[in-house]
C-alpha cells in the first residue's frame, strides 16, 4: 500500500497543494489500478517555507509543484515495476 499525505495547511494549499491534490487523484485513478493508495490530507507541520509539502510512504518532498508532481508519482508509485 502506498501512503500519500498532502499538506492542507493554508500556505501549502495556496502555493500548489490545492491543484496537486487533484493531480494525485487523477493520476492514481488512471495509472495505478493494481496499487492500493491511501491518500490523506495532513495539517501543517511547520515547514511552510519549503512547501508545498507532500509525504509518500514516510518520505517528505518539499517544493512539490504541479509541474513536478507527475514525475514524483511515476517514480514512487511504480518503483518496483519493470519498465
N, C-alpha and C positions, 0 to 999 in steps of 0.2 A: 504494500500500500504506500502510495506517495502522499505525503502530508505537506500541503501548501498553506502558509499563513500570509495574509496580505494585511499590512498595517492600514487601519482605517482611521488613524489619528488625523486631526484636521490638516496638519502640514502635509503628510504623505498623501492623503486623499486629494487635496487640492493640487499637489505637484505631479500627479500622474496615476496614483493608485485607483482612482475612480475609473479611469479608462483601462488600466491594467487588469482590473477585476473582470471586465467584460471580455478582454482578450484571453485571459486564462480560461474562463468558462467556455468560450468558443473553441479554443484550441483543444481542450480536453475532450469536449463532445465530438469533435471531428477527427481527432488523431489518436486518441487513446482508448479505443473500445475495450482493450484487454487489461487496462491498468485501472485499479481501484484508486481513486483520488479523494482525499479528504481536504476540502477547501474551506478555510475558515477566515474570518476577519479577526484581526488582533487589535488590541488597544495600543496606544503609544508606549514605546519602550525607551523614550528619552533619547532617541537617535535621530531627531528631526533634521539636523544639519546634513546628514548623509542620505536622506531619503530621496525618493520613495523607497521604502524597505519591504522586502519580501523574504520569507523563510521557506526553504524547500528541504524537507527531511532533516531539519535541525541546522542546516547551513544558512547563514544570513547573507543576503545580497542587498547591496546599497546602491542608490542612484539608478534604480531599475526604471527604465523609460518604456513607453510603448514601442519605441524603435528597437530596444534591446531585449525585450521580454520573450519574443518568439525563439530566438537562439538559445536563451537560457532554458526555456521549456523543452526544446528539442534535445539539448544536451542532458538535462537532468531526468527527464521522464523516459528517455529512450536509451539510457546509458548502457544497459545490459544487452541491448538488441544488436544483431548483426546488421551491417549496412546493406 
